Each structure stands twice: as structure tokens, then as C-alpha cells.
Amino acid sequence: MECFVEVFGIERIEALTGDREFIGIKWLTWLNKHNIQYVIRLKENGQYISNSRGIMVKARDLFRPLPTGEQARLTQRKVGKKGNKLDIIGYRNNKGELAVFIHSAKTKDPIGVYTQRWQIETMFKAFKSSGFDCESTHITDDLRLDTLMQVMSIAFCLAYQVGEIITLSQPPIIKKHGYKQKSIFRIGRDEIMVVLQNIIIQLDRWIYLILKVFATDLTEIKNKIVM
């Protein structure tokens, strides 16, 4: 976070989301000190939170009466036996599954903010078996692994944006179970692979895609390049 703030600035952070491992008094104190909004999930079966009488109970028990499809916000509840008082929100989805989060006081829609975190799970999947298969690498050197992750991150963003460009004119096929036949990332990745494997005859297509990914005004590009 310090590296990100140094390069991009705090004003670029709308909110920080984190899974159940990213908690801790020092960490949350640092976020509050720098006025960084956050939504971080808690362990429903292991985290203790104070109830209205000040008694510490497990998160799942605190929100047990919560109906399906509903959410409940609790302000300034003690989290952990030696923890600080924080704002809490619990949400039970349509499947009856409970999720409990701590969040900064200024965050208006914690559940809406946290749902955006799922995008990184999509990226992890693309890095692994559904994309780059990075787990098959035999690289053990930290610096080389760091470089590999950077290259994959750039490749993922490029593939995803190409996928979005393609689906604007060719909507993805929706299968009977309601999911896309291919993800946006997969559509873009497959397109890039086809183009690069036939780069001599697909050069105009490659130039078009690259310019469309990085350009802000496509008017001149559309006039000059024919797909």
C-alpha cells in the first residue's frame, strides 16, 4: 500500500477490499490514519464481536437472525477481545450464506464495494488453469517470479480489454446454465493468440486492437484501418 500511495497517491483509492486474512489492529489503524476507506471480510465462524450488551459472541451467532437476502449494519462494535471498535455489516445472500465485514465509517455501500473484489478471483483463475498456467513454472528465484507476475498482469489486462472490444460487436454466447461459453478474458486471449500465430496476414487486425486498447479517440483510427 505504501508503494501504491507513493506512485499513484491516496486520492486514487476509492476503497480497499480484502479477504479474511487481511485484518489486524496496526493495519486498520494505518488505514484510518491515512483516511483510506476499506471493506474487509471477517471469519464468520472464528471472529468474536460484541453484541448490544457488550458480550463477545461469534460473528455467525451475532447475525443468526438475519433473513436471506438482507443485510444489517452495526456501528462501533468491539472486534476481538483486544481489538478496536469498528463498524460492522452482515449480509446473507439468496443461498443463505453469511458474510460479515468491517468497514470504514465513510463507506456508504460496503456490500456493493466488496462485490467488486471478485474481479481479482477472476484474475487468479486466469493466471492458473484457465489461462496462463503459472503454477507449472519451475522458477524459484524471487526476482524472476516477480517479473513473471508483472508480465502476466500486463498480459491479463491486455487480453481482458481485447475481449471487451470484441464483445461489443460479438456478444458472448450464453449457455443453458446461464453462464458465458467463454469469459471476457478467454475471448480476448484466444483472439490475441490467433492474431499472433498469423501475424503476417493479421497485422492490420493486431494494429487495430492495440490502438483501440490504448487510444482515447478512435474516430481517426476507424477511418484509417479496416478490419
FIKOLZA-1660 file (N, C-alpha, C; in steps of 0.1 Angstrom, whole numbers, plus 5000, padded with zeros to 4 digits):
% residues 227
   i   px   py   pz ch aa at
   1 5008 4988 5000  A  M  N
   1 5000 5000 5000  A  M CA
   1 5009 5013 5000  A  M  C
   2 5019 5012 5008  A  E  N
   2 5028 5024 5008  A  E CA
   2 5034 5026 4994  A  E  C
   3 5038 5016 4987  A  C  N
   3 5043 5017 4974  A  C CA
   3 5033 5023 4964  A  C  C
   4 5021 5018 4965  A  F  N
   4 5010 5023 4957  A  F CA
   4 5007 5038 4959  A  F  C
   5 5006 5041 4972  A  V  N
   5 5004 5055 4975  A  V CA
   5 5015 5064 4970  A  V  C
   6 5027 5059 4971  A  E  N
   6 5039 5067 4967  A  E CA
   6 5038 5070 4952  A  E  C
   7 5034 5060 4944  A  V  N
   7 5034 5061 4930  A  V CA
   7 5021 5068 4925  A  V  C
   8 5009 5064 4930  A  F  N
   8 4997 5069 4925  A  F CA
   8 4990 5080 4933  A  F  C
   9 4992 5080 4946  A  G  N
   9 4986 5089 4955  A  G CA
   9 4973 5083 4962  A  G  C
  10 4970 5087 4974  A  I  N
  10 4959 5082 4981  A  I CA
  10 4946 5085 4974  A  I  C
  11 4945 5097 4967  A  E  N
  11 4933 5101 4961  A  E CA
  11 4928 5092 4950  A  E  C
  12 4937 5083 4945  A  R  N
  12 4933 5073 4935  A  R CA
  12 4926 5061 4941  A  R  C
  13 4926 5060 4954  A  I  N
  13 4919 5048 4961  A  I CA
  13 4905 5052 4965  A  I  C
  14 4896 5045 4959  A  E  N
  14 4882 5047 4962  A  E CA
  14 4879 5039 4975  A  E  C
  15 4883 5027 4976  A  A  N
  15 4882 5018 4988  A  A CA
  15 4891 5006 4986  A  A  C
  16 4896 5001 4997  A  L  N
  16 4904 4989 4997  A  L CA
  16 4895 4977 5002  A  L  C
  17 4896 4966 4994  A  T  N
  17 4888 4954 4998  A  T CA
  17 4898 4943 5001  A  T  C
  18 4895 4935 5011  A  G  N
  18 4904 4924 5015  A  G CA
  18 4896 4912 5020  A  G  C
  19 4902 4900 5018  A  D  N
  19 4896 4888 5023  A  D CA
  19 4899 4886 5038  A  D  C
  20 4895 4875 5044  A  R  N
  20 4896 4873 5058  A  R CA
  20 4909 4873 5065  A  R  C
  21 4920 4872 5056  A  E  N
  21 4933 4872 5062  A  E CA
  21 4939 4886 5065  A  E  C
  22 4932 4896 5059  A  F  N
  22 4938 4910 5059  A  F CA
  22 4932 4918 5070  A  F  C
  23 4934 4914 5083  A  I  N
  23 4929 4921 5094  A  I CA
  23 4941 4923 5104  A  I  C
  24 4939 4932 5114  A  G  N
  24 4949 4934 5124  A  G CA
  24 4948 4949 5129  A  G  C
  25 4951 4951 5141  A  I  N
  25 4949 4964 5147  A  I CA
  25 4959 4974 5141  A  I  C
  26 4971 4971 5139  A  K  N
  26 4981 4981 5133  A  K CA
  26 4977 4984 5119  A  K  C
  27 4973 4974 5111  A  W  N
  27 4969 4976 5097  A  W CA
  27 4957 4985 5096  A  W  C
  28 4947 4983 5104  A  L  N
  28 4935 4991 5104  A  L CA
  28 4937 5005 5109  A  L  C
  29 4946 5006 5119  A  T  N
  29 4949 5019 5124  A  T CA
  29 4956 5027 5113  A  T  C
  30 4965 5021 5106  A  W  N
  30 4972 5028 5095  A  W CA
  30 4962 5032 5084  A  W  C
  31 4953 5024 5081  A  L  N
  31 4943 5028 5070  A  L CA
  31 4934 5040 5075  A  L  C
  32 4930 5039 5088  A  N  N
  32 4922 5050 5093  A  N CA
  32 4931 5063 5094  A  N  C
  33 4943 5062 5098  A  K  N
  33 4952 5074 5099  A  K CA
  33 4954 5081 5086  A  K  C
  34 4954 5073 5075  A  H  N
  34 4956 5079 5062  A  H CA
  34 4943 5081 5054  A  H  C
  35 4932 5079 5062  A  N  N
  35 4918 5082 5056  A  N CA
  35 4915 5074 5044  A  N  C
  36 4919 5061 5044  A  I  N
  36 4917 5052 5033  A  I CA
  36 4905 5044 5036  A  I  C
  37 4894 5045 5028  A  Q  N
  37 4882 5037 5030  A  Q CA
  37 4885 5022 5028  A  Q  C
  38 4878 5013 5035  A  Y  N
  38 4881 4999 5033  A  Y CA
  38 4868 4991 5037  A  Y  C
  39 4868 4979 5031  A  V  N
  39 4858 4968 5034  A  V CA
  39 4866 4955 5035  A  V  C
  40 4866 4949 5046  A  I  N
  40 4874 4937 5048  A  I CA
  40 4865 4926 5055  A  I  C
  41 4866 4915 5049  A  R  N
  41 4857 4904 5054  A  R CA
  41 4863 4898 5067  A  R  C
  42 4855 4893 5076  A  L  N
  42 4859 4886 5088  A  L CA
  42 4856 4871 5087  A  L  C
  43 4862 4864 5096  A  K  N
  43 4859 4850 5097  A  K CA
  43 4846 4848 5105  A  K  C
  44 4836 4843 5098  A  E  N
  44 4822 4842 5104  A  E CA
  44 4822 4832 5116  A  E  C
  45 4830 4822 5115  A  N  N
  45 4830 4811 5125  A  N CA
  45 4841 4813 5136  A  N  C
  46 4849 4822 5134  A  G  N
  46 4860 4824 5144  A  G CA
  46 4862 4837 5150  A  G  C
  47 4856 4848 5143  A  Q  N
  47 4858 4861 5148  A  Q CA
  47 4848 4865 5159  A  Q  C
  48 4852 4870 5170  A  Y  N
  48 4843 4875 5181  A  Y CA
  48 4840 4890 5180  A  Y  C
  49 4827 4893 5181  A  I  N
  49 4822 4907 5180  A  I CA
  49 4813 4909 5192  A  I  C
  50 4813 4921 5198  A  S  N
  50 4805 4924 5209  A  S CA
  50 4790 4926 5205  A  S  C
  51 4781 4920 5212  A  N  N
  51 4767 4923 5209  A  N CA
  51 4762 4935 5216  A  N  C
  52 4749 4938 5216  A  S  N
  52 4743 4950 5221  A  S CA
  52 4745 4951 5236  A  S  C
  53 4748 4940 5243  A  R  N
  53 4750 4941 5258  A  R CA
  53 4765 4940 5261  A  R  C
  54 4774 4941 5251  A  G  N
  54 4788 4941 5253  A  G CA
  54 4794 4927 5254  A  G  C
  55 4786 4917 5253  A  I  N
  55 4792 4903 5254  A  I CA
  55 4798 4899 5240  A  I  C
  56 4809 4893 5241  A  M  N
  56 4816 4889 5229  A  M CA
  56 4810 4875 5224  A  M  C
  57 4806 4875 5212  A  V  N
  57 4800 4863 5206  A  V CA
  57 4806 4862 5192  A  V  C
  58 4804 4850 5186  A  K  N
  58 4809 4847 5173  A  K CA
  58 4801 4855 5163  A  K  C
  59 4807 4859 5152  A  A  N
  59 4800 4867 5142  A  A CA
  59 4788 4859 5136  A  A  C
  60 4789 4846 5134  A  R  N
  60 4778 4839 5129  A  R CA
  60 4766 4839 5138  A  R  C
  61 4769 4839 5151  A  D  N
  61 4758 4839 5161  A  D CA
  61 4752 4853 5162  A  D  C
  62 4760 4863 5161  A  L  N
  62 4755 4877 5161  A  L CA
  62 4745 4880 5150  A  L  C
  63 4748 4874 5138  A  F  N
  63 4739 4877 5127  A  F CA
  63 4730 4865 5124  A  F  C
  64 4728 4856 5133  A  R  N
  64 4720 4844 5131  A  R CA
  64 4706 4848 5127  A  R  C
  65 4699 4858 5133  A  P  N
  65 4685 4861 5129  A  P CA
  65 4684 4868 5115  A  P  C
  66 4695 4871 5109  A  L  N
  66 4694 4879 5096  A  L CA
  66 4688 4870 5085  A  L  C
  67 4677 4876 5079  A  P  N
  67 4669 4868 5069  A  P CA
  67 4678 4867 5056  A  P  C
  68 4674 4858 5048  A  T  N
  68 4680 4856 5035  A  T CA
  68 4678 4868 5026  A  T  C
  69 4689 4873 5019  A  G  N
  69 4688 4884 5010  A  G CA
  69 4688 4898 5017  A  G  C
  70 4691 4898 5031  A  E  N
  70 4691 4910 5038  A  E CA
  70 4705 4913 5044  A  E  C
  71 4707 4926 5048  A  Q  N
  71 4719 4930 5054  A  Q CA
  71 4716 4938 5066  A  Q  C
  72 4725 4938 5076  A  A  N
  72 4724 4946 5088  A  A CA
  72 4737 4953 5092  A  A  C
  73 4736 4966 5095  A  R  N
  73 4748 4973 5099  A  R CA
  73 4748 4976 5113  A  R  C
  74 4760 4974 5120  A  L  N
  74 4762 4977 5134  A  L CA
  74 4773 4987 5135  A  L  C
  75 4771 4997 5143  A  T  N
  75 4782 5008 5144  A  T CA
  75 4790 5006 5157  A  T  C
  76 4803 5008 5155  A  Q  N
  76 4812 5008 5167  A  Q CA
  76 4810 4996 5176  A  Q  C
  77 4812 4984 5171  A  R  N
  77 4812 4972 5179  A  R CA
  77 4827 4967 5181  A  R  C
  78 4830 4962 5192  A  K  N
  78 4843 4957 5195  A  K CA
  78 4846 4944 5187  A  K  C
  79 4857 4944 5181  A  V  N
  79 4861 4932 5172  A  V CA
  79 4873 4926 5179  A  V  C
  80 4871 4914 5184  A  G  N
  80 4882 4907 5191  A  G CA
  80 4883 4911 5205  A  G  C
  81 4889 4903 5213  A  K  N
  81 4889 4906 5228  A  K CA
  81 4898 4918 5231  A  K  C
  82 4908 4920 5223  A  K  N
  82 4917 4931 5225  A  K CA
  82 4917 4941 5213  A  K  C
  83 4906 4940 5205  A  G  N
  83 4905 4948 5193  A  G CA
  83 4899 4962 5195  A  G  C
  84 4898 4969 5185  A  N  N
  84 4892 4983 5185  A  N CA
  84 4877 4982 5182  A  N  C
  85 4870 4993 5184  A  K  N
  85 4856 4993 5180  A  K CA
  85 4855 4998 5165  A  K  C
  86 4848 4990 5158  A  L  N
  86 4847 4992 5143  A  L CA
  86 4832 4991 5138  A  L  C
  87 4830 4996 5127  A  D  N
  87 4817 4994 5120  A  D CA
  87 4816 4981 5114  A  D  C
  88 4805 4974 5115  A  I  N
  88 4803 4960 5110  A  I CA
  88 4790 4960 5101  A  I  C
  89 4791 4951 5092  A  I  N
  89 4779 4948 5083  A  I CA
  89 4779 4933 5081  A  I  C
  90 4767 4928 5082  A  G  N
  90 4765 4914 5079  A  G CA
  90 4755 4912 5067  A  G  C
  91 4758 4903 5058  A  Y  N
  91 4749 4901 5047  A  Y CA
  91 4747 4886 5044  A  Y  C
  92 4734 4882 5043  A  R  N
  92 4731 4868 5040  A  R CA
  92 4725 4867 5025  A  R  C
  93 4732 4860 5017  A  N  N
  93 4728 4860 5003  A  N CA
  93 4716 4851 5000  A  N  C
  94 4712 4850 4988  A  N  N
  94 4700 4843 4984  A  N CA
  94 4701 4828 4987  A  N  C
  95 4714 4823 4988  A  K  N
  95 4716 4809 4991  A  K CA
  95 4717 4807 5006  A  K  C
  96 4715 4817 5014  A  G  N
  96 4716 4816 5029  A  G CA
  96 4729 4817 5035  A  G  C
  97 4739 4820 5027  A  E  N
  97 4753 4820 5031  A  E CA
  97 4756 4834 5038  A  E  C
  98 4762 4834 5049  A  L  N
  98 4765 4846 5057  A  L CA
  98 4779 4852 5054  A  L  C
  99 4780 4865 5052  A  A  N
  99 4793 4871 5051  A  A CA
  99 4793 4883 5060  A  A  C
 100 4804 4885 5068  A  V  N
 100 4805 4896 5077  A  V CA
 100 4817 4905 5074  A  V  C
 101 4815 4918 5075  A  F  N
 101 4826 4927 5071  A  F CA
 101 4828 4938 5081  A  F  C
 102 4841 4942 5083  A  I  N
 102 4843 4955 5089  A  I CA
 102 4845 4965 5078  A  I  C
 103 4842 4978 5081  A  H  N
 103 4843 4988 5070  A  H CA
 103 4845 5002 5077  A  H  C
 104 4851 5010 5069  A  S  N
 104 4853 5024 5073  A  S CA
 104 4840 5031 5075  A  S  C
 105 4839 5041 5084  A  A  N
 105 4826 5048 5087  A  A CA
 105 4821 5055 5074  A  A  C
 106 4830 5060 5066  A  K  N
 106 4825 5068 5054  A  K CA
 106 4820 5059 5042  A  K  C
 107 4822 5046 5043  A  T  N
 107 4818 5038 5032  A  T CA
 107 4803 5036 5032  A  T  C
 108 4797 5041 5021  A  K  N
 108 4782 5041 5021  A  K CA
 108 4776 5028 5017  A  K  C
 109 4782 5021 5008  A  D  N
 109 4777 5008 5004  A  D CA
 109 4787 4997 5005  A  D  C
 110 4790 4992 5017  A  P  N
 110 4801 4982 5018  A  P CA
 110 4799 4970 5010  A  P  C
 111 4787 4964 5010  A  I  N
 111 4785 4952 5002  A  I CA
 111 4787 4954 4987  A  I  C
 112 4782 4965 4982  A  G  N
 112 4785 4969 4968  A  G CA
 112 4799 4970 4965  A  G  C
 113 4807 4977 4974  A  V  N
 113 4821 4978 4972  A  V CA
 113 4828 4965 4972  A  V  C
 114 4825 4956 4981  A  Y  N
 114 4832 4943 4983  A  Y CA
 114 4829 4934 4971  A  Y  C
 115 4817 4935 4965  A  T  N
 115 4814 4926 4954  A  T CA
 115 4824 4928 4942  A  T  C
 116 4830 4940 4941  A  Q  N
 116 4840 4943 4931  A  Q CA
 116 4853 4935 4933  A  Q  C
 117 4855 4930 4945  A  R  N
 117 4867 4923 4948  A  R CA
 117 4867 4909 4940  A  R  C
 118 4856 4905 4936  A  W  N
 118 4855 4892 4929  A  W CA
 118 4863 4892 4916  A  W  C
 119 4865 4904 4911  A  Q  N
 119 4873 4905 4898  A  Q CA
 119 4887 4900 4900  A  Q  C
 120 4893 4901 4912  A  I  N
 120 4906 4896 4914  A  I CA
 120 4906 4881 4914  A  I  C
 121 4895 4875 4918  A  E  N
 121 4894 4860 4918  A  E CA
 121 4894 4855 4903  A  E  C
 122 4888 4863 4894  A  T  N
 122 4888 4860 4880  A  T CA
 122 4902 4861 4875  A  T  C
 123 4910 4871 4879  A  M  N
 123 4923 4872 4875  A  M CA
 123 4932 4860 4880  A  M  C
 124 4930 4856 4892  A  F  N
 124 4937 4844 4898  A  F CA
 124 4934 4832 4889  A  F  C
 125 4922 4830 4885  A  K  N
 125 4918 4819 4877  A  K CA
 125 4925 4819 4864  A  K  C
 126 4926 4831 4858  A  A  N
 126 4932 4833 4845  A  A CA
 126 4947 4831 4846  A  A  C
 127 4953 4834 4857  A  F  N
 127 4967 4832 4859  A  F CA
 127 4970 4817 4860  A  F  C
 128 4960 4809 4865  A  K  N
 128 4963 4795 4867  A  K CA
 128 4957 4786 4856  A  K  C
 129 4949 4776 4859  A  S  N
 129 4945 4766 4850  A  S CA
 129 4936 4771 4838  A  S  C
 130 4929 4782 4840  A  S  N
 130 4921 4787 4829  A  S CA
 130 4928 4798 4820  A  S  C
 131 4941 4799 4821  A  G  N
 131 4947 4809 4813  A  G CA
 131 4962 4806 4811  A  G  C
 132 4971 4812 4819  A  F  N
 132 4985 4812 4817  A  F CA
 132 4992 4800 4824  A  F  C
 133 4985 4792 4832  A  D  N
 133 4990 4780 4839  A  D CA
 133 5003 4783 4846  A  D  C
 134 5003 4794 4854  A  C  N
 134 5016 4798 4860  A  C CA
 134 5021 4789 4871  A  C  C
 135 5012 4780 4876  A  E  N
 135 5016 4770 4886  A  E CA
 135 5026 4760 4880  A  E  C
 136 5027 4759 4867  A  S  N
 136 5036 4749 4861  A  S CA
 136 5050 4755 4860  A  S  C
 137 5052 4767 4863  A  T  N
 137 5065 4773 4862  A  T CA
 137 5075 4766 4872  A  T  C
 138 5088 4765 4867  A  H  N
 138 5098 4759 4876  A  H CA
 138 5107 4770 4882  A  H  C
 139 5103 4783 4880  A  I  N
 139 5110 4794 4885  A  I CA
 139 5109 4794 4900  A  I  C
 140 5121 4796 4907  A  T  N
 140 5121 4797 4922  A  T CA
 140 5127 4810 4927  A  T  C
 141 5134 4817 4918  A  D  N
 141 5141 4829 4922  A  D CA
 141 5130 4840 4924  A  D  C
 142 5131 4847 4935  A  D  N
 142 5120 4857 4938  A  D CA
 142 5119 4868 4928  A  D  C
 143 5131 4873 4924  A  L  N
 143 5130 4884 4914  A  L CA
 143 5125 4880 4901  A  L  C
 144 5128 4868 4896  A  R  N
 144 5122 4863 4884  A  R CA
 144 5107 4860 4885  A  R  C
 145 5103 4855 4896  A  L  N
 145 5089 4853 4899  A  L CA
 145 5081 4866 4898  A  L  C
 146 5088 4876 4904  A  D  N
 146 5082 4890 4904  A  D CA
 146 5080 4895 4890  A  D  C
 147 5090 4893 4882  A  T  N
 147 5089 4897 4868  A  T CA
 147 5079 4890 4860  A  T  C
 148 5078 4877 4863  A  L  N
 148 5067 4868 4857  A  L CA
 148 5053 4873 4860  A  L  C
 149 5051 4877 4873  A  M  N
 149 5038 4882 4877  A  M CA
 149 5035 4895 4871  A  M  C
 150 5045 4903 4869  A  Q  N
 150 5043 4916 4863  A  Q CA
 150 5039 4914 4848  A  Q  C
 151 5046 4905 4841  A  V  N
 151 5043 4903 4827  A  V CA
 151 5029 4897 4826  A  V  C
 152 5025 4887 4834  A  M  N
 152 5012 4881 4834  A  M CA
 152 5001 4892 4837  A  M  C
 153 5004 4901 4846  A  S  N
 153 4994 4911 4849  A  S CA
 153 4991 4920 4837  A  S  C
 154 5002 4924 4830  A  I  N
 154 5000 4932 4818  A  I CA
 154 4993 4924 4807  A  I  C
 155 4997 4911 4805  A  A  N
 155 4990 4903 4795  A  A CA
 155 4975 4901 4799  A  A  C
 156 4972 4899 4811  A  F  N
 156 4958 4897 4815  A  F CA
 156 4950 4910 4812  A  F  C
 157 4955 4921 4815  A  C  N
 157 4948 4934 4813  A  C CA
 157 4946 4936 4798  A  C  C
 158 4956 4933 4790  A  L  N
 158 4955 4934 4775  A  L CA
 158 4945 4924 4770  A  L  C
 159 4945 4912 4774  A  A  N
 159 4936 4902 4769  A  A CA
 159 4921 4905 4773  A  A  C
 160 4920 4911 4786  A  Y  N
 160 4906 4914 4790  A  Y CA
 160 4901 4926 4782  A  Y  C
 161 4909 4936 4780  A  Q  N
 161 4904 4947 4772  A  Q CA
 161 4901 4943 4757  A  Q  C
 162 4909 4935 4752  A  V  N
 162 4906 4930 4738  A  V CA
 162 4893 4922 4738  A  V  C
 163 4891 4914 4749  A  G  N
 163 4878 4907 4750  A  G CA
 163 4866 4916 4751  A  G  C
 164 4868 4927 4758  A  E  N
 164 4857 4937 4759  A  E CA
 164 4854 4943 4745  A  E  C
 165 4865 4946 4738  A  I  N
 165 4863 4952 4725  A  I CA
 165 4856 4943 4715  A  I  C
 166 4859 4930 4716  A  I  N
 166 4853 4921 4707  A  I CA
 166 4838 4919 4710  A  I  C
 167 4835 4918 4723  A  T  N
 167 4821 4915 4727  A  T CA
 167 4812 4927 4725  A  T  C
 168 4817 4939 4722  A  L  N
 168 4809 4950 4718  A  L CA
 168 4801 4947 4705  A  L  C
 169 4808 4940 4696  A  S  N
 169 4802 4937 4683  A  S CA
 169 4798 4923 4682  A  S  C
 170 4804 4914 4690  A  Q  N
 170 4800 4900 4690  A  Q CA
 170 4797 4895 4704  A  Q  C
 171 4785 4897 4709  A  P  N
 171 4781 4894 4722  A  P CA
 171 4785 4879 4725  A  P  C
 172 4789 4876 4737  A  P  N
 172 4793 4862 4741  A  P CA
 172 4781 4853 4741  A  P  C
 173 4784 4840 4738  A  I  N
 173 4773 4830 4737  A  I CA
 173 4770 4826 4752  A  I  C
 174 4757 4827 4755  A  I  N
 174 4752 4823 4769  A  I CA
 174 4747 4808 4768  A  I  C
 175 4752 4799 4776  A  K  N
 175 4748 4786 4776  A  K CA
 175 4735 4784 4784  A  K  C
 176 4730 4771 4784  A  K  N
 176 4717 4769 4791  A  K CA
 176 4718 4771 4806  A  K  C
 177 4730 4769 4812  A  H  N
 177 4731 4772 4827  A  H CA
 177 4732 4786 4830  A  H  C
 178 4732 4795 4820  A  G  N
 178 4732 4810 4823  A  G CA
 178 4745 4816 4823  A  G  C
 179 4756 4808 4821  A  Y  N
 179 4769 4814 4821  A  Y CA
 179 4775 4815 4807  A  Y  C
 180 4784 4824 4805  A  K  N
 180 4790 4826 4792  A  K CA
 180 4798 4814 4788  A  K  C
 181 4798 4811 4775  A  Q  N
 181 4806 4800 4770  A  Q CA
 181 4821 4802 4772  A  Q  C
 182 4825 4815 4770  A  K  N
 182 4838 4819 4773  A  K CA
 182 4838 4832 4781  A  K  C
 183 4848 4833 4790  A  S  N
 183 4849 4845 4798  A  S CA
 183 4854 4856 4789  A  S  C
 184 4853 4869 4793  A  I  N
 184 4858 4880 4786  A  I CA
 184 4873 4879 4784  A  I  C
 185 4880 4875 4794  A  F  N
 185 4894 4872 4793  A  F CA
 185 4898 4862 4783  A  F  C
 186 4890 4851 4783  A  R  N
 186 4893 4839 4774  A  R CA
 186 4891 4844 4759  A  R  C
 187 4880 4851 4757  A  I  N
 187 4877 4856 4743  A  I CA
 187 4889 4865 4738  A  I  C
 188 4894 4874 4747  A  G  N
 188 4905 4883 4743  A  G CA
 188 4918 4875 4741  A  G  C
 189 4920 4865 4750  A  R  N
 189 4933 4858 4749  A  R CA
 189 4933 4849 4737  A  R  C
 190 4922 4843 4733  A  D  N
 190 4921 4835 4721  A  D CA
 190 4923 4843 4709  A  D  C
 191 4917 4855 4709  A  E  N
 191 4918 4864 4697  A  E CA
 191 4933 4868 4695  A  E  C
 192 4940 4872 4706  A  I  N
 192 4954 4876 4705  A  I CA
 192 4962 4864 4700  A  I  C
 193 4960 4852 4705  A  M  N
 193 4967 4840 4701  A  M CA
 193 4966 4838 4686  A  M  C
 194 4953 4839 4681  A  V  N
 194 4951 4837 4667  A  V CA
 194 4958 4847 4658  A  V  C
 195 4957 4860 4663  A  V  N
 195 4964 4871 4655  A  V CA
 195 4979 4869 4655  A  V  C
 196 4985 4866 4667  A  L  N
 196 5000 4865 4667  A  L CA
 196 5005 4853 4660  A  L  C
 197 4997 4842 4659  A  Q  N
 197 5001 4830 4652  A  Q CA
 197 5000 4832 4637  A  Q  C
 198 4993 4842 4633  A  N  N
 198 4992 4845 4619  A  N CA
 198 4994 4860 4616  A  N  C
 199 5005 4865 4623  A  I  N
 199 5008 4879 4623  A  I CA
 199 5010 4886 4610  A  I  C
 200 5015 4878 4600  A  I  N
 200 5018 4884 4587  A  I CA
 200 5004 4888 4580  A  I  C
 201 4995 4879 4581  A  I  N
 201 4982 4882 4574  A  I CA
 201 4972 4889 4583  A  I  C
 202 4975 4890 4596  A  Q  N
 202 4966 4896 4606  A  Q CA
 202 4972 4909 4612  A  Q  C
 203 4982 4914 4605  A  L  N
 203 4989 4926 4611  A  L CA
 203 4979 4938 4612  A  L  C
 204 4970 4940 4603  A  D  N
 204 4961 4951 4604  A  D CA
 204 4951 4949 4616  A  D  C
 205 4947 4937 4618  A  R  N
 205 4939 4934 4629  A  R CA
 205 4946 4936 4642  A  R  C
 206 4959 4933 4643  A  W  N
 206 4967 4935 4655  A  W CA
 206 4968 4950 4658  A  W  C
 207 4972 4957 4648  A  I  N
 207 4973 4972 4650  A  I CA
 207 4960 4978 4654  A  I  C
 208 4949 4974 4648  A  Y  N
 208 4936 4979 4652  A  Y CA
 208 4933 4976 4667  A  Y  C
 209 4935 4964 4671  A  L  N
 209 4933 4960 4685  A  L CA
 209 4941 4968 4695  A  L  C
 210 4954 4969 4692  A  I  N
 210 4963 4976 4701  A  I CA
 210 4960 4991 4702  A  I  C
 211 4957 4997 4690  A  L  N
 211 4953 5011 4690  A  L CA
 211 4940 5014 4698  A  L  C
 212 4931 5004 4696  A  K  N
 212 4918 5006 4703  A  K CA
 212 4919 5004 4718  A  K  C
 213 4928 4996 4722  A  V  N
 213 4931 4994 4737  A  V CA
 213 4936 5006 4743  A  V  C
 214 4946 5013 4736  A  F  N
 214 4953 5024 4742  A  F CA
 214 4949 5038 4738  A  F  C
 215 4941 5038 4727  A  A  N
 215 4936 5051 4722  A  A CA
 215 4924 5057 4730  A  A  C
 216 4923 5070 4731  A  T  N
 216 4911 5076 4737  A  T CA
 216 4901 5081 4727  A  T  C
 217 4906 5084 4715  A  D  N
 217 4897 5089 4704  A  D CA
 217 4899 5080 4692  A  D  C
 218 4889 5072 4689  A  L  N
 218 4890 5062 4679  A  L CA
 218 4885 5066 4665  A  L  C
 219 4881 5078 4664  A  T  N
 219 4875 5083 4652  A  T CA
 219 4885 5082 4640  A  T  C
 220 4897 5087 4642  A  E  N
 220 4907 5086 4631  A  E CA
 220 4911 5072 4628  A  E  C
 221 4912 5064 4639  A  I  N
 221 4916 5050 4637  A  I CA
 221 4907 5042 4628  A  I  C
 222 4894 5044 4631  A  K  N
 222 4884 5037 4624  A  K CA
 222 4884 5041 4609  A  K  C
 223 4887 5053 4606  A  N  N
 223 4888 5058 4592  A  N CA
 223 4900 5053 4585  A  N  C
 224 4911 5050 4592  A  K  N
 224 4924 5046 4586  A  K CA
 224 4925 5031 4585  A  K  C
 225 4919 5024 4594  A  I  N
 225 4922 5009 4595  A  I CA
 225 4909 5002 4592  A  I  C
 226 4909 4993 4583  A  V  N
 226 4897 4985 4580  A  V CA
 226 4899 4971 4586  A  V  C
 227 4889 4966 4594  A  M  N
 227 4891 4953 4600  A  M CA
 227 4889 4942 4589  A  M  C
% end
